[in-house]
Amino acid sequence: MQGIKQLTGGMLAMLLGLGNVAEAQAETAAIMVFDASGSMWNQMEGETTRIEIAREVMDEYFSKRDAAEPIGVIAYGHRKRGDCEDIETVAALGRHDPQELSRHIRTLNPQGMTPLTASMRMAFEQIPRTAEAADIILVTDGLENCSGDPCELAREMSASGINLRAHVVGFGMTEEEIGSLSCVAEETGGQLFQTNSGDELAAALSAVSEPVANIVLEGVDANTGNRMAGVIWQVTALGDASSSEHQASGLSTSLTLEPGEYSVQARSGLFRGEAGFSVEQDGVQQLRVELREDLPEVDLGAPDSVVVGEEFTVTWSPNHHERDFITVVPLGADEGERNQWQRIRNNSSDTLRAPGEPGQYEVRYVTDEGRRTLASHTFEAVASSLTISGPESAVAGSSFDLEWSESINRRDMVAIVPAGADEGERGTWTRVGSAMSTSLVAPAETGMYELRYILDEGRSTQARAAIEVTAPVVDISGPQSAVAGSSFDLEWSESINRRDMVAIVPAGADEGERGTWTRVGSATSTSLVAPAETGMYELRYILDEGRSTQARAAIEVTAPVVDISGPESAVAGASFDLEWSESINRRDMVAIVPAGADEGERGTWTRVGSATATNLVAPAEPGMYELRYILDKGRSTVASAPVEVVAAEVSLVAPDVVRQGEPMRVSWSTIIHRRDYVVIVPLGADEGTRPSDYWRRVASTNQHDFAAPQQEGLYEVRYVLNEGGKTAASTVVEIVDATAQIDSGAELKAPASGQPGDTVVVTWTGGSDGADQRIALAGAEQQDFTWIEAQATNEEGELSFVLPAESGVYEFRYLDIRAQEVLSRAIIEVE
């Protein structure tokens, strides 16, 4: 895709060419196609719309351009909504007063569609066929939405014979959107701009208004006469030896040059050409330059003969291009053919592999561009003389040793295949690596086979040896019966291959079925777990190779007899004991599940191990449940007993009112489970809410001290079961301001503040019947029944206290010592 020019304010596009730009020719034409579709009302800079910015830029553009130069203006989308035929020539091609052109643009009212292809076609049809050069300038803020194909129109305009450039100025479009219109500029030699401001739009219009080209360069293949795309041109002015280089984006390159003598050199891949030409004062000149292939010389080195499949070294000098490659092909192969190959990169040597079939071949150095052979070397691939050997016979499924005289390539293979198997068949195989011996596993089917050495290159066999695969002789035995889910012992006479298997399967099961199984390794005995379903089964010795059964023995799986018992009831969330008569398998489970739960459901469970008793935690939801003994094998229940889960009964004690951040003690009547927890949450919080700073496990104690929350409001203290996260008890506590007075049966009155050493009077009303009641002065953080000074209450209801010498927050408390109750609190700040 042609590069998109992203212009910034004040940046002017520069024309291709040398020296000063020549004046525009008299027989030229320029037509602007202006987007007045509804999207032009979109905002771009602050709250300014695209159409407002464009009007200002057009005013400046028309005022600055040469009014003597012919121009036409076509607009679309300004008269009707949803009408793809809303296209109008608002200024016919000719000479116009700049203010007249500006007035036409300012009267446009954006509201319709974007038929930019049909609009450009109208502009193309208005260009006189006698014009020596022409420009179509498309200013658009959006893509075609009227089914037109701007790329096809661009190709049509390029083939018209008119020296026409079509420019695309995208206004407020994304890079991807403007990129989809790059074909218009590429096909016609125009320019492509992405603009996002008024300054950028003005710079783009200035750039496309420069004079049109007066020389068109085309490259052609000297052999075929076909035009060549992407030619790179080096143009030199003969007078001052200045030069510039230009990359063609299509089949031609248009330049604007001052009159004078020039030379041009052209290159495209391996093709080269040159010519001289003159540029006249008037008119447009077309110059065709013939390009001929210029193949460089390369020295190529390789051996004259190589063993089939063997790697060999190839050297070359020099490197023409890093993407060129070396390849091996049959002698006389078509140009460009490429079998095994390697990029040359920045190397001067590399390795290739000889083909698998003997014969005459070529090593070629081939260009990536055009696939041309620059050098070749003929060599012969000769047959190998290696041999392979192994035992005369091997037991089916067993591992046996084999060896060979040499390894041609480490990716070659040795294999065992049926005698007379097709060339390239590999059966059981392995790579040879750098070794000359290995082991393979004999097939499961008995009969005559071949050991083969097979080249990785071409899969051709270089050596073979006969081997017979014989039937194995193995016995297997075990108990006559085993309890379902239990572990039992079995043994076999010998292990043919350590990856073979012993298994227990239903009697008469299909060949290859494995049921419960394990690898034999190097042992001759092991243990398996009997299936959960009772019935007749078979013990089988199964070869890993082919999954064929070599020995079998009958075994009956019988039903287990297990009893399980526990309490008639258990408290929700509490731990309870249960026991069972025997453990069939240490991976079996005991569980508590809802009564009538589906088979295999486990609820709360644990492995039995080697024990016959354990404990479980009762579910949080009351109701009828079952204790179950569940086999690990098959998850079948072999024993059950009912148990009722009853609701947990626990009560909480906490203060009714607490100040922010003050200590508060919470206690509970009983411990259901040591992993239960007490938590303080906002009143009505979701079940399971657990703020990190306000919860503690109950463990083995019946009380915990908390710091009250810092936020005032109503809270709940909850006793929550660890099992299921269910709240078993709760009580409400109010958190009040840190300086609030708290009364409960009495009311203290004291100053809110005082100075150190001041004497203050404290009065009260109410009280209790307690025999020992006191008014105490304490630090706000002290425990309730510790103090700095305490005085017994009197009938007058008034006492005097001397405030501490140290500043801080203190509290007067009305204490009932016998009842251990605080009847009232009053904060005083000493400062």
MOVENSUL-V435962 format. One record per residue. N is the residue number from 0. OMEGA is omega in whole degrees, -180 to 180 (none if undefined). Layout:
BEGIN
n	omega
N	OMEGA
N	OMEGA
END
This chain:
BEGIN
n	omega
0	178
1	-180
2	178
3	180
4	178
5	-172
6	173
7	-178
8	178
9	-179
10	180
11	177
12	178
13	-180
14	169
15	177
16	-175
17	175
18	-180
19	-180
20	179
21	177
22	180
23	179
24	-177
25	-176
26	178
27	180
28	176
29	179
30	177
31	174
32	-170
33	-180
34	174
35	179
36	-174
37	-177
38	179
39	175
40	177
41	-179
42	180
43	-177
44	-176
45	179
46	-179
47	-178
48	179
49	-177
50	179
51	178
52	-178
53	179
54	179
55	-179
56	-180
57	176
58	-178
59	-178
60	-178
61	-178
62	-176
63	-177
64	-180
65	-177
66	179
67	-180
68	-179
69	176
70	174
71	179
72	175
73	179
74	177
75	174
76	-173
77	-175
78	-176
79	175
80	173
81	-177
82	-179
83	177
84	-180
85	-180
86	-175
87	170
88	-177
89	174
90	-179
91	-180
92	-179
93	179
94	-174
95	171
96	-179
97	-180
98	177
99	179
100	179
101	-180
102	178
103	-178
104	-176
105	180
106	-179
107	-179
108	-176
109	179
110	-168
111	-174
112	-179
113	179
114	-171
115	179
116	180
117	179
118	178
119	177
120	177
121	178
122	180
123	-178
124	-179
125	180
126	180
127	179
128	178
129	-178
130	178
131	179
132	-178
133	176
134	167
135	-177
136	180
137	175
138	-174
139	175
140	-179
141	-178
142	176
143	174
144	178
145	173
146	178
147	179
148	-177
149	-180
150	179
151	178
152	180
153	178
154	178
155	180
156	-180
157	-178
158	-173
159	-177
160	177
161	176
162	-170
163	172
164	174
165	-178
166	177
167	177
168	179
169	-175
170	-179
171	-180
172	176
173	179
174	179
175	180
176	-178
177	178
178	179
179	177
180	-178
181	-179
182	-179
183	180
184	-177
185	-176
186	-173
187	-178
188	179
189	-179
190	-176
191	-176
192	170
193	-177
194	-178
195	176
196	177
197	180
198	-180
199	177
200	-180
201	-180
202	180
203	180
204	177
205	-178
206	-176
207	-180
208	178
209	-177
210	179
211	-176
212	174
213	175
214	178
215	-178
216	176
217	176
218	179
219	176
220	-176
221	-178
222	-174
223	-176
224	-179
225	177
226	-175
227	179
228	173
229	-180
230	175
231	-174
232	173
233	-175
234	-178
235	174
236	-173
237	-178
238	-175
239	176
240	175
241	-177
242	175
243	-177
244	-176
245	179
246	178
247	176
248	179
249	-178
250	-179
251	177
252	-179
253	-179
254	173
255	-175
256	174
257	178
258	179
259	-179
260	-177
261	167
262	-179
263	173
264	-177
265	175
266	176
267	-175
268	179
269	-178
270	-180
271	176
272	178
273	180
274	172
275	-180
276	178
277	175
278	-179
279	-178
280	-176
281	172
282	179
283	-176
284	176
285	-178
286	176
287	-179
288	179
289	179
290	179
291	-180
292	-179
293	-175
294	177
295	178
296	178
297	172
298	-175
299	180
300	178
301	178
302	180
303	178
304	-179
305	176
306	-179
307	178
308	-175
309	176
310	178
311	-175
312	175
313	177
314	178
315	178
316	-5
317	171
318	176
319	179
320	-174
321	179
322	171
323	-176
324	171
325	-177
326	174
327	178
328	174
329	-180
330	179
331	180
332	-179
333	177
334	179
335	178
336	-175
337	176
338	174
339	-173
340	178
341	171
342	180
343	-178
344	179
345	-177
346	172
347	176
348	177
349	-179
350	171
351	-180
352	179
353	178
354	-178
355	-180
356	177
357	178
358	-179
359	-176
360	176
361	162
362	-178
363	168
364	-172
365	178
366	174
367	178
368	177
369	179
370	179
371	179
372	179
373	179
374	177
375	178
376	-180
377	175
378	180
379	171
380	-175
381	-179
382	178
383	179
384	-175
385	179
386	177
387	-179
388	179
389	180
390	176
391	-179
392	176
393	180
394	179
395	178
396	-178
397	176
398	179
399	-178
400	173
401	-180
402	-180
403	-169
404	179
405	175
406	-180
407	179
408	-174
409	177
410	173
411	-174
412	165
413	-171
414	169
415	-177
416	176
417	179
418	180
419	180
420	-180
421	176
422	-180
423	177
424	-174
425	180
426	173
427	-171
428	174
429	176
430	-178
431	-177
432	178
433	-177
434	173
435	174
436	178
437	175
438	175
439	177
440	-180
441	178
442	180
443	-179
444	179
445	178
446	-179
447	-178
448	176
449	166
450	-178
451	168
452	-172
453	176
454	172
455	179
456	177
457	178
458	-180
459	-179
460	-179
461	178
462	179
463	177
464	-178
465	175
466	178
467	175
468	-175
469	-177
470	177
471	175
472	-178
473	177
474	176
475	-179
476	179
477	-180
478	177
479	180
480	177
481	180
482	179
483	179
484	-178
485	176
486	179
487	-178
488	173
489	-179
490	-180
491	-170
492	178
493	176
494	180
495	178
496	-174
497	177
498	172
499	-174
500	165
501	-172
502	169
503	-177
504	176
505	179
506	179
507	180
508	-180
509	175
510	-179
511	177
512	-173
513	180
514	173
515	-172
516	174
517	177
518	-178
519	-176
520	178
521	-177
522	173
523	176
524	178
525	175
526	176
527	177
528	-179
529	178
530	180
531	-179
532	179
533	179
534	-180
535	-178
536	176
537	165
538	-178
539	168
540	-172
541	176
542	173
543	179
544	177
545	178
546	-179
547	180
548	-179
549	178
550	180
551	177
552	-178
553	175
554	178
555	175
556	-176
557	-178
558	177
559	177
560	-177
561	173
562	176
563	-178
564	179
565	-179
566	176
567	180
568	178
569	-179
570	179
571	179
572	-177
573	177
574	179
575	-178
576	172
577	-179
578	-180
579	-170
580	178
581	175
582	180
583	178
584	-174
585	177
586	172
587	-175
588	164
589	-172
590	169
591	-177
592	176
593	180
594	179
595	179
596	-179
597	176
598	180
599	176
600	-173
601	180
602	173
603	-171
604	174
605	177
606	-179
607	-176
608	178
609	-177
610	173
611	176
612	177
613	173
614	177
615	176
616	-180
617	177
618	-179
619	-177
620	177
621	178
622	180
623	-178
624	175
625	165
626	-178
627	167
628	-172
629	176
630	173
631	179
632	176
633	179
634	-180
635	180
636	-179
637	176
638	178
639	178
640	-179
641	173
642	178
643	175
644	-178
645	-176
646	177
647	177
648	-179
649	178
650	-178
651	173
652	178
653	179
654	179
655	-176
656	178
657	175
658	178
659	172
660	-178
661	176
662	175
663	-178
664	177
665	178
666	-178
667	-170
668	-176
669	177
670	178
671	178
672	-174
673	178
674	169
675	-179
676	176
677	-175
678	175
679	-177
680	174
681	-179
682	179
683	-180
684	-179
685	175
686	179
687	177
688	-177
689	178
690	-171
691	-175
692	-171
693	174
694	178
695	173
696	178
697	-180
698	-177
699	-179
700	180
701	176
702	175
703	173
704	179
705	166
706	-178
707	177
708	-179
709	-177
710	177
711	176
712	180
713	-178
714	173
715	166
716	-176
717	167
718	-173
719	176
720	175
721	179
722	176
723	178
724	-176
725	178
726	180
727	179
728	177
729	175
730	-176
731	176
732	178
733	177
734	-177
735	-178
736	-175
737	-179
738	-175
739	174
740	-178
741	-179
742	177
743	-179
744	177
745	179
746	177
747	173
748	-179
749	178
750	179
751	-179
752	178
753	180
754	179
755	178
756	178
757	171
758	-180
759	180
760	178
761	177
762	-180
763	170
764	-179
765	-178
766	180
767	-179
768	-178
769	-178
770	-178
771	-180
772	-174
773	170
774	-175
775	171
776	-176
777	171
778	-176
779	-178
780	-178
781	174
782	-171
783	-173
784	166
785	-173
786	172
787	178
788	176
789	178
790	178
791	179
792	178
793	-178
794	-179
795	-179
796	-177
797	178
798	178
799	180
800	174
801	-177
802	-179
803	-180
804	-177
805	179
806	178
807	180
808	-178
809	-177
810	167
811	-177
812	172
813	-172
814	167
815	-171
816	-178
817	-178
818	-178
819	179
820	172
821	-174
822	179
823	178
824	177
825	-178
826	172
827	-180
828	-180
829	-178
830	none
END
